[in-house]
Amino acid sequence: KKNTTGDKQVYMINFIGTYPILFVRNLNPETELKRYFGARAVLGDQRPRQRQRQFHRSTWMTIPKDTWPRFSRPGISMTLLESRDGLQYFTFEHSRDYQQIQFKFLDSVESMDPNNIVALLQMNPYHIDSLLQLSDVCRIQEDQEMARDLIERALYSFECAFHPVCSLTSGTSRLDYLRPENRAFYLAVYKHMMFLERRGCPRTALEYCRLILSLDPDSDPLCMLLLIDFLSLRSREYNFLLRLYQDWEVHRNLSQLPNFAFSVALSHFHLSQEDQTESEERERLKHKADLLLQNALIMFPGVLMPLLDLCTVQPDAAVSSHDFFGPRSQLGQSPALAELVSLYVGRTHTLWREGGVLLWLEECVREVLRRVDTKDPLVEDCQNKRKQRYQSAPLNIHRHVILSEIKEATSTLPLEVTTQSVMGFDPLPPLDSVASYTRPERLCQESTLPKIITQPFSKQAYMSQKPKPQLNAALTFDDLHQMTLLGHYVIQYMHVLFNQVHIYIKKQLFTLACDVQN
């Protein structure tokens, strides 16, 4: 491990080569925004107000806001379990009081009324799971600003509970996803990362992606390897992606993931197009990119047609009518492979819309068809690999697809996933979770929250951190609000039903195609 005091770079040989795992300055989105728009445009209107800010603990992931309620420790702490082989294994813990709040939160979720979560947050403004769940509600109602603010508050609460020797940037701190207390931190960082990417800060989002991956690189519970290539391409960190691929391919077989097979080729292509690249190096990179993309198309032929469709490109008749890229390439995919392909296409199709990239793709597709027609041995070898592998997707891939909310991918989820209830504060928990405490059995089905019904969910209800007076108007349900809630859950049910019908039709078409072929 090598530290430099300037940018606080940390080199981890045992994680991903000998290059920095994290840069502390890149955890702050203002660093990226300053690079795009200049420091004056980003901080110009903030400097006068900072003189009047109340004192807050210095943190790296979020900057506390004056509009937040006064922070008091909510009952979360971090414990060092053990140190082994240069790694420190930590876990978050809940105090007894926090456990009682957690039980009330679970009652609120079961009531299916976000107002109960608002009431809980008014009394406990830094309860993590309430912040995560309410953030999802705000995002569904298209209130992105409030949704992002709630996630930032959750991260601030977590960071204030860090153990003194826990370091985000060292790459040596581990958190076991099997523990429910730790899962909330994973999800908070993930949601914060996605808000940053949508905000136009892909470089900062990539840094948080590295952070999540460093917490448990072996298990990768949120499957960040399915996302890190996209963020690397969006932030133009091509060399980082190629080094990661080179270092991890031996023990993780990254080339067997569609996203890495295509993204590594795309990284070589972009590097070959840079002006500062010398001519000989440019030709080498372009040749390498051609070969990698051709091999990716041969290994995953089901990517091409959906990709062109989302790019609004009409394929040539020679391509669409060819058996290799035709409908059989999609129908012949196993459900697990179809899930990976749909996830990659739905997430990265915008990266392939550039004119130069599409021309390069066309050249490689024609060369692939030539290799297929000439019976290239690689074609049969890849076909055998597709039949032997991708039999079923592990739980972390399903969890990643749910969190991604990419409709092309969620429609491919298996029935055992779509038919179960998925909670935003803990989607698809591990089957072998390690629970430090259990929820007591309730004597009745009624919620343990007070019987007072809060006002219809709104930003004003969220911003006021004191319980509302018990007014008669607050004791009745608002009809329009209840209709909105009912409509939301009906839409969720219809979405699950649509997924089931879609999978059934797809299986029937595949069976019909096999019968016709026989």
Protein Blocks (a to p, Z undefined) as FASTA:
>chain_A
ZZdfklopacdfklnojadfbdfklmpmklmmmmmnopklmmmmmmmmmmmpccddddfk
bccdfkbccdddehiacddfbdcehiacddddddfklmmmmmmmmmmmmnopaklmmmmm
mmmmmbfklmmmmmmmmmmnopaklmmmmmmmmmmmmmmmpcfklcfklopaccdfklmk
lmmmmmmmmmmmmmmmmnopaklmmmmmmmmmmmommnomnopmlmmmmmmmmnopmklm
mmmmmmmmmmnommlpmklmmmmmmmmmmmmmpmklcfklmmmmmmmmmmmmmmmmmmmm
mlmmmmmmmnopacdfklmmpmklmmklmmmpcfklmmmmmmmmmmmmmmmmpmklmmmm
mmmmmmmmmmmmnopaklmmmmmmmmmgombccfklmmmmmmnopaklmmmpcfklmmpc
cdfklghiafkbccfbdcdddfbfbdfbdfbdcddddfklmmpmcdcdddfklmpccfkl
mmmmmmmmmmmmmmmmmmmmmmmmmmmmmmmmmmmmZZ
